[in-house]
Structure formats: C-alpha cells, structure tokens
Amino acid sequence: MNTQFPHYEARPVVSIQDMLLQSARQFGKRRALTDLGKTPIPEVSFDQLMHHVQIFGTVLHKLGLKERTHIAVIGENRVQWCIAYLAAACYNYVIVPVDRNLSKTEVLNIIHESDAAAIVFSAGMSAHFETAHSSLKKVKHYIHMDLETREGDFLSMKELMDEVEAPKIRPMPDINPEELSVIVFTSGSLGRAKGVMLSQKNIAANLTGMVQMIRLNPEDRFLSVLPIHHTYECTCGFLCPLYKGSSVWFARSLKTIPEDLKRSQATIVLGVPLLFEKMYRNIRKGIREKTVTRLLVPPLMGIGKALKALGAKNPQKKLFGTLHAKFGGHIRLFIAGGAAPDPQIAAGLRSLGFMFLQGYGLTETSPILTVNRIEAFKDEAAGLPLPGVQVRIMEPGEDGVGEVIARGDNVMIGYYKNEQTTRETFTEDGWYRTGDLGFIDDDGFLHISGRKKNVIIAANGKNVYPEELEDLINRSPLVLESMVYGEATNGYTEKIAVQIVVDGEALIARAESKKVDITNEWVRRVVQKEIDKVNKQVPSFKRIQNVIVRENEFEKTTTKKIKRYTVSKDPTPVSMEEH
C-alpha cells in the first residue's frame, strides 16, 4: 500500500493561547460553540468566545488567584466549561478537568490531590461541594455555572462575569508553552488514577499533527458526545475544531444523539467503539426487520462498490440516502478512539457510505500517536504516526510484537507528584513506554495487540493477548461484551477463561426463532457454541477453556473500558429461570 500522501495545511501554533488568538482573528463572526440544551451561554462566535475568555480570565485574577494556581473544572459538555478551560489556559493557570461521572469521593479526592484552589462546576455537581469545605481546605472559591446570583459559598459565574467592565479587562499574560498547563487524572482500567501533566506545547503539537493527517475545514460541524474532560474529546473534539474554524455542537445526552445530529447537521462525530457498534447493530437490525430492505441492501452495496471503483465519490451515500437522513444527512466522517473497534464494524459502516477511521493514543500523549487516513487506512490497524511523532517497537519477539514506545513534542511532562512512576514510564533515552503491545507492518501502520499487563502465558509458553480473543467473541450478535483472562494453574502457565454478558434482545430473538424456552442450560449451550466457533479460528494454545455467563454487565470507566482489576473471577452466574 502506498502510504506517502501529502499532509494538509496546518498553521503553526505554539500554545492554546496562541491558537485561540489566531482563530479569533481569522474566524471572527463564525459560529464556534453551541449548546443543544438550555444553558446560560448557549452559543458563541469566535469573537464572542474570545471576549468571554478575557472576561472570565479577569474574574479569576480579581478573585485573587495568582498565575500558576490550579483550577478544577467539572460539568457536562457545554460552552461555559470551554470558557473556563480556555480562560485558565490563556491566563496562565493550571487546569484540572475532572470527570463528572465519578463518585463524590473520587471527585473530592482528585480535587484534593490536584491542589486546586478554585472549582468551576455546573448545577449537577452542586451536591458534591455543599459540605466539602472540611475536606477541601485548599479550595478558596466555588464558582457555579448556573446560578444567577451568589448563594452562600457558591459564587455565580454569570454574576462575576457581568461585573467586569470592558475597560477593565485584563490583558492576557505571556506564558511559557513548555510549563505545566493541564493535569488530567486518568480513569484507567488497571487501577488508581494518575495525574498526567501536559503542557500547552504538548497539546499544540498534537493539534498541528492531527490536522495534517485528516482534512478539516470551517464548514465542518462536530457533534460532541464524549465526556469533554477526557483528553481525546478535549483535544480532538473541542480544541481541534476551534483551531480549524469548525463549529462544535454539544449533544444533550446519548439518548438524544439522533435528534441532535439532525439539529446540528453534524459532519463529524468522535466516539468510542461501543457507540459505533451499537449504531451499526441498530442499522442492521432495522434492515433485517424489513423484508424488502433486506433483499435490496446487498445488491446496492455491490453497486456502490462498483461505482466507487470507477471513480464515483461516495456513491453509497446517495444509494443509502434514506439511512443517512436519519443521521442528519451531512455526516462525512466517524472517528473512533479510546479502544480498538471491530474491523467488521468499520467496513460495514463504510459499505453504507459512512467514512470511518480509527486512531490510537493515550492521555499521556495529548492524546493521539497514530491515525488512519481517508487516503490510506487499514481497519485492523491503529494507523500511521502523526508528523513529528516517532513510534517504534521495543524488544520485539519472533512475531514482531513488543512494547509500543513513542517520542515527540506531544508526550507528557510526567505524572503529578509521582516522580518514581514517571521515571519508570520512560526509557533511559527518553522514549515513553505506552504499556501496549503491538507491531508495525511493512506499510508503516501500527497494530495494537493488547495491554502488556493483560498478557496470558499459555501452556506452550507463548503469549496470548486477551483483546484479540475479545474482538472475535464480541462479533457474535449474542454477545454484548466479554473479558478474557488467565486462570492460574499449578505451574507457570494459565488456563484461558472468559466472562460473557449476553445481549438480551438477541437472545430472545434466537429463542423465538427456535421456538424454545430460555433456561440457564439453554443459554450456556448457545454461548458455548459461539465460543466453539471462535476456538476453531485460533491456534490450539489460544483456545478458551472456561466460559462463564455473567448476570451483570462489567463495571467500566467513563470511556467505556472494562475495569479489569474490579472483575471477580467468581462472578454471579446468569439466571434465566424467571424469564
């Protein structure tokens, strides 16, 4: 495959402050951010966004918060969250984006660990802070996004901003792009969260690298559906559109995405694989339920493929126009991150006219390391390295698989107040160790095999990557999710086991088609048959020997990754007798 394609234009920026100043001058009156829900500041142009940022930056200074002070921001995706984030960045404060879906204890612990002196939060978070003064002694100011006026210790963001007179707006200070600017506490699936320290230089490098790989323009409209505190959504779904003059529309909830797609006329959606898998399954389900549609789809896919081979530009979008209308009619690109998507889902969406790409990265890399391109993609691969990013494999085995390590201006400063872990995470010559295992193919594409800490040692001493087996298992329409792991044996090897959560709707449909009653024993037999199919596709040392059907779904992080360390190896088994 020819992977030598020209890079798209990317104007130089050295910091978030630099990016915003340039974009405000270049895109002025164009729409920048829009809340699809009802909020105090529902919409801003680039000019208005800059004005609000300057006002709130002045507010922070008037409150007595000195430069380099840490400021936490927590709430749903909305314009005010962005104003707080950008004001902190542009006025030389350190931003601490906090996951609003964490428990109260987790939220308070992160704010304490981050040394934040102020918190900007939305109404949904109020209960967390009503009695938090005793535990958050370093916090001096609680700034509420939704209050009209001050209530007790809660300041009103609106009131504070209304009090700033235009002549008294504070100029933006000079900043050092290489200094700490953002502390992101990861919600990793392997254990206790770590505070990733990013500089504005880290983030600016990622912005310029990404837009050289994927074409964006001011006419693009992003629908924001992932939690904005997460670096993937923050960098790629918020800062990147602002950098290119595109607009961002904040969805009201996951349930309202279909309607929000139509209202925003979105052209680009960033999501995690689970979102796109559900989307594709719902599409296929709708096709199966309509006899005429079911008969027409395969020939239409064939026609679309033939027309594309003849040079037609996305003929599938026209052939499946009715389907595209349900997604607003303007989608040109789905981008998946956070985990590896099923290649069959990617190919399936593309066959229906939806361009689908995936990338790979970590919070520690701001976050993107590699991404597929519209002109050069492999659905089973994590993509090609961004310009300015070096990726290589450390100590590869006979199969070429080893730990993925990276180097570039986008790589973090280190972990907050954790020098030992920081040292352990970098090689002696300064490469960041991702903890992921993978290989690079002859075309330069990175492939991820799995997490280093998850590897199972099979009976023949070879490595088995759970993620590889989970990908095969999850392709079954009867499986909602799965987790593969090793069960200790008497020796140094492990027996391969899997816990499975079945898809209830698919299971009922199967039972009705077979005219059988749903019992525990029947469920186990059906699931075992699905595992037998997987076992036939893999070498004997990778075959699954123990299958457990779970009653409850797995506990997950807010980016929908299974928290492996919380999973009991003796779960509550499924019980279908009552059905």
C-alpha positions in Angstrom: 0.0 0.0 0.0 1.3 3.5 -0.9 1.2 5.5 2.4 3.1 8.5 1.0 0.4 11.1 0.9 0.8 14.9 1.2 0.0 16.5 4.5 -2.8 19.0 4.8 -2.0 22.6 5.7 -1.6 23.4 9.4 -0.8 26.9 10.5 1.9 27.0 13.2 0.7 27.4 16.8 2.8 27.1 19.9 0.2 27.1 22.6 -3.6 27.0 23.3 -3.4 30.8 23.9 -1.7 31.3 20.5 -4.3 29.0 18.8 -7.3 30.9 20.3 -5.9 34.4 19.4 -5.2 33.3 15.8 -8.6 31.7 15.4 -10.5 34.7 16.8 -8.7 36.9 14.3 -9.3 34.6 11.4 -12.8 33.3 12.0 -14.3 36.2 14.0 -18.1 36.1 13.3 -18.3 32.4 12.5 -20.1 30.1 15.0 -17.7 28.4 17.4 -19.6 26.6 20.1 -23.3 25.7 20.6 -25.2 24.0 23.5 -28.1 22.0 22.2 -29.5 22.0 25.7 -30.7 25.1 27.7 -27.7 26.9 29.4 -26.8 30.4 30.4 -24.5 30.9 27.5 -25.9 28.7 24.7 -23.9 29.9 21.7 -20.8 31.9 20.9 -19.0 33.0 17.8 -15.2 33.1 17.8 -15.2 36.8 18.6 -17.7 36.2 21.5 -15.8 33.3 22.8 -12.6 35.3 22.9 -14.5 38.1 24.8 -15.9 35.7 27.3 -12.5 34.1 27.9 -11.0 37.5 28.5 -13.8 38.4 31.0 -13.5 35.1 32.9 -9.7 35.4 32.9 -10.1 38.8 34.5 -12.6 37.3 37.0 -10.1 34.7 38.1 -7.5 37.5 38.7 -10.0 39.7 40.6 -10.7 36.8 42.9 -7.0 36.9 44.0 -6.0 33.8 42.1 -2.3 34.2 41.1 -0.9 32.8 37.9 0.0 29.1 38.0 -2.8 28.5 40.5 -4.6 25.2 39.9 -8.3 25.5 38.9 -10.6 22.5 38.6 -13.4 22.3 36.0 -16.3 19.8 36.3 -19.6 19.5 34.5 -21.3 18.3 31.3 -20.1 19.3 27.9 -21.2 23.0 27.4 -20.0 26.4 26.3 -19.2 27.5 29.9 -17.0 24.6 30.5 -15.0 25.6 27.5 -14.8 29.2 28.6 -13.4 28.2 32.0 -10.9 25.9 30.4 -9.7 28.4 27.8 -9.6 31.3 30.3 -7.4 29.2 32.6 -5.1 28.3 29.7 -4.8 31.8 28.3 -4.3 33.5 31.7 -1.5 31.1 32.8 -3.4 29.0 35.3 -3.2 25.2 35.5 -6.4 23.4 34.5 -7.7 20.3 36.2 -10.5 18.8 34.1 -12.5 16.4 36.4 -14.7 13.5 35.3 -18.3 14.4 36.4 -19.3 10.7 36.3 -17.0 9.7 39.1 -18.4 9.2 42.6 -18.4 12.1 45.1 -15.5 10.5 47.0 -13.5 10.1 43.8 -14.2 13.7 42.7 -13.2 15.2 46.1 -10.1 13.0 46.2 -8.9 14.2 42.7 -9.5 17.9 43.6 -7.6 17.4 46.8 -4.7 15.6 45.1 -4.6 18.2 42.3 -4.1 21.1 44.8 -6.9 23.1 43.2 -7.6 26.5 44.7 -10.9 27.1 42.8 -13.6 24.9 41.3 -15.8 25.8 38.3 -18.8 23.5 38.2 -22.4 23.0 36.9 -25.6 22.5 38.8 -25.4 18.7 38.6 -22.2 18.8 40.7 -23.6 21.1 43.4 -24.3 18.3 45.9 -20.7 17.2 45.8 -19.5 20.6 47.2 -22.2 21.7 49.6 -20.4 20.2 52.6 -16.9 19.8 51.1 -15.2 22.6 52.9 -13.8 20.5 55.7 -12.2 18.0 53.2 -11.1 20.6 50.5 -9.2 23.0 52.7 -7.1 24.3 49.7 -10.2 25.4 47.7 -10.9 29.1 48.2 -13.6 29.7 45.6 -16.6 27.6 44.3 -17.9 29.1 41.0 -21.3 27.8 39.9 -22.1 27.9 36.2 -25.9 28.0 36.6 -26.7 30.4 39.5 -28.0 33.9 38.6 -26.5 35.3 41.8 -24.3 34.2 44.7 -25.8 31.6 47.1 -23.9 31.1 50.3 -20.4 30.0 49.5 -21.3 29.3 45.8 -20.3 32.2 43.5 -22.2 32.8 40.3 -20.2 32.6 37.1 -22.7 34.8 35.4 -22.7 37.4 38.1 -18.9 37.5 38.3 -18.6 38.0 34.6 -21.4 40.7 34.4 -19.4 42.7 37.0 -16.4 43.0 34.7 -16.4 46.3 32.8 -14.9 46.3 29.3 -12.2 48.9 30.1 -11.0 46.8 33.0 -10.5 43.6 31.1 -7.1 42.2 31.9 -4.6 41.6 29.0 -3.5 38.0 28.5 -0.1 37.4 30.2 2.9 35.9 28.4 3.0 32.2 29.0 5.7 29.5 28.7 4.3 26.8 26.5 6.6 24.2 28.0 5.3 24.7 31.6 2.6 22.6 33.2 -0.8 23.6 31.9 -3.2 20.7 32.4 -3.4 17.9 34.9 -5.7 15.0 33.7 -6.4 12.3 36.1 -6.8 9.1 34.1 -9.7 6.8 34.7 -7.6 3.8 33.7 -8.9 0.3 33.7 -6.0 -1.1 35.6 -6.1 0.7 38.9 -5.7 4.0 40.8 -5.9 7.2 38.7 -2.6 9.1 37.9 -2.3 12.8 37.3 -1.0 13.2 33.7 0.8 16.6 33.3 0.5 18.2 29.9 2.0 21.5 28.7 0.4 23.8 26.1 3.2 22.8 23.8 2.2 19.1 24.1 -1.4 19.9 23.1 -0.4 22.4 20.3 1.9 19.7 18.8 -1.0 17.3 18.7 -3.3 19.8 17.1 -0.9 20.6 14.3 -0.1 16.9 13.8 -3.7 15.7 13.6 -4.9 18.3 11.0 -2.1 17.4 8.7 -3.5 13.8 8.6 -7.2 14.5 8.4 -8.7 17.3 6.3 -10.9 19.7 8.4 -12.4 23.0 7.3 -14.5 25.8 8.7 -17.7 24.3 7.3 -17.3 21.2 9.4 -19.7 20.8 12.4 -18.6 18.5 15.2 -21.3 16.8 17.4 -19.6 16.4 20.8 -20.9 13.3 22.6 -17.9 12.0 24.7 -17.1 13.5 28.1 -15.1 16.7 27.4 -12.8 16.2 30.4 -11.2 13.3 28.6 -8.2 14.3 26.6 -9.5 12.6 23.5 -12.6 14.7 23.3 -10.9 17.8 24.7 -8.1 17.9 22.2 -9.7 16.3 19.2 -13.4 17.3 19.6 -13.1 20.7 21.2 -9.7 22.4 20.6 -9.1 20.9 17.2 -12.3 22.3 15.6 -11.5 25.7 17.1 -8.1 25.6 15.6 -9.5 24.9 12.1 -12.5 27.3 12.4 -15.1 24.5 12.6 -18.1 24.6 15.0 -18.8 22.3 17.9 -22.3 21.4 19.0 -22.7 19.8 22.4 -25.2 16.9 22.5 -27.7 16.9 25.3 -27.3 13.2 26.1 -26.5 9.8 24.5 -30.3 9.2 24.1 -30.8 12.4 22.1 -27.9 11.8 19.6 -30.2 11.0 16.6 -32.2 14.3 17.1 -29.0 16.3 17.9 -27.4 15.0 14.7 -30.3 16.5 12.7 -30.4 19.8 14.6 -26.6 20.3 14.3 -26.4 18.9 10.8 -23.1 17.5 12.0 -20.4 16.4 9.6 -18.0 14.7 12.1 -18.6 12.6 15.2 -15.9 11.4 17.5 -16.8 8.3 19.6 -15.6 5.2 21.3 -16.1 1.8 19.5 -19.0 0.9 21.7 -21.0 3.9 20.3 -20.4 2.9 16.7 -21.0 -0.8 17.4 -24.4 -0.1 18.8 -25.2 2.3 15.9 -24.2 -0.4 13.4 -26.1 -3.1 15.1 -29.3 -1.0 15.2 -28.9 -0.3 11.5 -28.5 -4.0 10.7 -31.4 -4.8 13.0 -33.6 -2.4 11.1 -32.5 -3.9 7.8 -33.3 -7.4 9.0 -36.8 -6.5 10.1 -37.8 -5.1 6.7 -38.0 -7.8 4.1 -37.8 -5.5 1.1 -34.9 -3.6 2.5 -33.1 -6.8 3.4 -33.3 -8.0 -0.1 -32.2 -4.7 -1.6 -29.2 -3.9 0.6 -26.7 -6.5 -0.7 -27.1 -5.5 -4.4 -27.0 -1.8 -3.5 -23.7 -2.4 -1.6 -22.3 -4.2 -4.7 -23.4 -1.4 -7.0 -21.9 1.2 -4.6 -18.6 -0.7 -4.5 -18.5 -0.9 -8.4 -19.3 2.8 -8.8 -16.6 3.7 -6.3 -14.1 1.6 -8.2 -15.0 3.6 -11.4 -14.2 6.8 -9.6 -17.5 7.9 -8.2 -17.2 9.9 -4.9 -19.0 8.0 -2.1 -21.9 6.6 -4.2 -23.1 4.6 -1.2 -24.2 7.9 0.5 -26.6 8.5 -2.4 -27.7 4.9 -2.6 -28.5 4.8 1.1 -29.8 8.4 1.3 -32.8 7.5 3.5 -30.5 5.9 6.1 -28.1 8.9 6.0 -31.1 11.2 6.5 -31.7 9.5 9.9 -28.2 10.7 10.9 -28.9 14.3 9.8 -27.8 13.7 6.2 -24.5 15.5 6.5 -22.1 13.0 8.2 -18.9 12.7 6.3 -16.7 11.1 8.9 -16.9 9.0 12.1 -13.6 8.8 14.1 -13.1 6.1 16.8 -10.7 6.3 19.6 -10.3 5.1 23.2 -10.1 1.4 22.2 -9.8 -0.8 19.1 -13.0 -1.1 17.1 -14.1 -4.2 15.4 -12.8 -4.1 11.7 -16.1 -5.6 10.5 -18.0 -2.6 12.1 -15.7 -0.2 10.3 -16.1 -2.0 6.9 -19.8 -2.3 7.5 -20.4 1.4 8.1 -18.2 2.3 5.1 -20.2 0.0 2.9 -23.2 2.1 3.8 -21.5 5.3 2.9 -20.1 6.4 6.3 -16.4 7.1 6.2 -14.9 5.5 9.3 -11.4 5.9 10.7 -9.7 5.0 13.9 -6.7 6.4 15.8 -4.6 5.4 18.7 -3.1 7.3 21.6 -3.1 7.9 25.3 -3.8 10.7 27.7 0.0 10.8 28.2 0.5 11.7 24.5 -2.1 14.5 24.4 -3.6 12.1 23.2 -3.0 11.0 19.5 0.0 9.0 18.4 -1.3 7.4 15.2 -4.3 7.7 13.0 -5.7 6.2 9.8 -6.2 8.5 6.8 -9.0 8.7 4.4 -6.5 8.1 1.6 -4.7 5.3 3.5 -6.4 3.2 6.1 -6.4 -0.3 7.4 -9.4 -1.2 9.6 -7.4 -3.7 11.6 -4.6 -1.1 12.3 -4.2 1.8 14.7 -2.9 4.0 11.9 0.2 5.9 10.8 2.2 8.1 13.2 1.4 11.8 13.2 4.0 14.2 11.7 6.5 14.9 14.5 5.8 11.7 16.3 8.1 8.7 16.4 6.8 5.3 17.2 8.8 2.1 17.4 8.6 -1.4 19.0 10.8 -2.2 21.9 12.3 -5.7 22.2 10.1 -7.3 19.6 9.6 -11.1 19.8 9.7 -13.6 16.9 6.3 -12.4 15.8 7.4 -8.8 15.8 5.3 -7.9 18.8 6.8 -5.8 21.6 6.0 -2.8 23.7 5.0 0.3 21.8 7.2 3.3 22.7 6.9 6.9 21.4 8.7 10.2 21.3 7.6 13.7 20.2 6.5 17.1 21.4 3.1 15.7 22.3 4.5 13.4 25.0 3.6 14.5 28.6 5.9 16.1 31.2 5.2 13.4 33.7 2.9 12.3 36.5 1.9 14.9 39.1 3.7 14.4 42.4 4.8 10.9 41.3 8.5 11.1 40.2 9.0 7.3 40.6 6.2 6.3 38.2 7.4 9.0 35.8 10.9 7.5 35.7 9.6 4.0 35.3 7.4 5.2 32.3 10.3 6.5 30.2 13.3 4.6 28.8 16.8 5.8 29.7 17.0 7.6 26.3 13.7 9.4 26.8 11.0 7.3 24.9 7.6 7.0 26.5 6.6 3.4 27.3 2.9 3.1 26.4 2.3 -0.3 28.2 0.7 -1.5 25.0 2.0 -4.4 22.9 2.0 -4.2 19.1 3.9 -4.3 15.8 4.5 -2.1 12.8 3.8 -3.7 9.4 5.7 -3.2 6.1 3.5 -0.2 5.2 4.3 1.6 8.4 0.9 1.0 10.1 0.9 0.4 13.8 -1.1 -2.6 15.1 -2.1 -3.0 18.7 -2.1 -6.5 20.2 -3.2 -5.7 23.7 -2.0 -4.3 27.1 1.3 -5.7 28.4 -0.2 -6.2 31.9 -3.1 -8.3 30.4 -1.0 -10.9 28.6 -1.7 -14.5 29.3 1.1 -17.1 29.3 -0.3 -20.2 27.5 0.7 -23.8 28.2 3.3 -23.8 25.5 4.8 -20.6 27.0 3.6 -18.4 24.2 1.8 -15.0 24.8 -1.9 -14.8 24.3 -3.5 -11.3 24.0 -7.0 -11.2 25.6 -8.0 -8.3 23.4 -7.5 -10.4 20.3 -9.9 -13.1 21.5 -12.4 -10.5 22.8 -12.5 -8.9 19.4 -13.6 -12.3 17.9 -16.0 -13.1 20.6 -17.8 -9.7 20.5 -18.5 -10.2 16.8 -21.3 -12.6 17.8 -24.7 -10.9 17.8 -25.5 -12.8 21.0 -22.6 -11.2 22.9 -22.9 -7.8 24.4 -19.4 -7.7 26.0 -16.7 -10.1 27.1 -13.5 -10.2 29.1 -10.8 -12.8 28.6 -8.2 -13.6 31.3 -5.9 -16.2 32.6 -6.8 -18.6 35.4 -3.7 -19.7 37.4 -2.7 -23.4 37.1 -0.3 -25.3 39.3 2.6 -24.3 37.1 3.8 -21.1 35.5 1.1 -21.2 32.8 -2.5 -20.1 32.8 -5.8 -21.5 31.5 -7.7 -19.2 29.3 -11.1 -18.2 30.6 -13.8 -15.7 29.5 -16.7 -14.0 31.2 -19.5 -13.0 28.9 -22.5 -10.7 29.1 -25.2 -11.8 26.6 -27.3 -9.5 24.5 -30.8 -10.0 25.9 -32.7 -8.8 22.8 -30.7 -11.0 20.5 -31.0 -14.0 22.9 -34.8 -13.6 23.0 -35.0 -13.3 19.2 -32.9 -16.5 18.9 -35.2 -18.4 21.3 -38.3 -17.3 19.5 -36.9 -18.3 16.1 -36.0 -21.7 17.5 -39.3 -22.0 19.5 -37.5 -22.9 22.7 -37.8 -21.7 26.3 -35.0 -19.6 27.7 -33.3 -21.5 30.5 -29.9 -21.3 32.2 -28.9 -24.5 30.5 -30.0 -23.4 27.0 -28.2 -20.1 27.4 -25.0 -21.9 28.4 -25.2 -24.2 25.4 -25.8 -21.3 23.0 -22.9 -19.3 24.4 -20.6 -22.3 24.3 -21.4 -22.8 20.6 -20.3 -19.2 20.0 -17.1 -19.8 21.8 -16.6 -23.1 19.9 -16.7 -21.0 16.7 -14.0 -18.7 18.0 -11.9 -21.6 19.1 -11.9 -23.0 15.5 -10.4 -19.7 14.3 -7.4 -19.7 16.5 -4.4 -22.0 17.3 -4.9 -24.6 20.0 -2.8 -22.7 22.6 -5.2 -19.7 22.3 -8.4 -21.7 22.7 -10.8 -20.8 25.6 -11.3 -23.5 28.1 -13.6 -22.0 30.7 -16.8 -20.0 29.8 -18.8 -18.1 32.4 -22.0 -16.3 31.6 -22.4 -13.2 33.8 -25.6 -11.9 35.3 -24.5 -8.2 35.4 -22.6 -6.0 32.9 -18.9 -5.2 33.7 -18.0 -2.1 35.7 -16.5 0.4 33.3 -14.6 3.6 33.2 -16.4 6.7 31.8 -14.7 6.0 28.5 -16.4 2.6 28.5 -13.4 0.4 29.1 -13.9 -2.6 31.4 -12.2 -2.1 34.8 -10.4 -5.4 34.7 -9.0 -5.1 38.1 -12.5 -5.0 39.6 -13.7 -8.2 37.9 -14.3 -11.1 40.2 -13.0 -14.4 38.9 -16.1 -16.0 40.6 -19.0 -13.8 39.3 -22.7 -14.2 39.9 -23.7 -16.6 37.1 -26.6 -15.8 34.8 -30.0 -16.8 35.8 -32.8 -17.0 33.2 -35.2 -19.3 35.0 -37.5 -16.4 35.9 -38.0 -15.4 32.3 
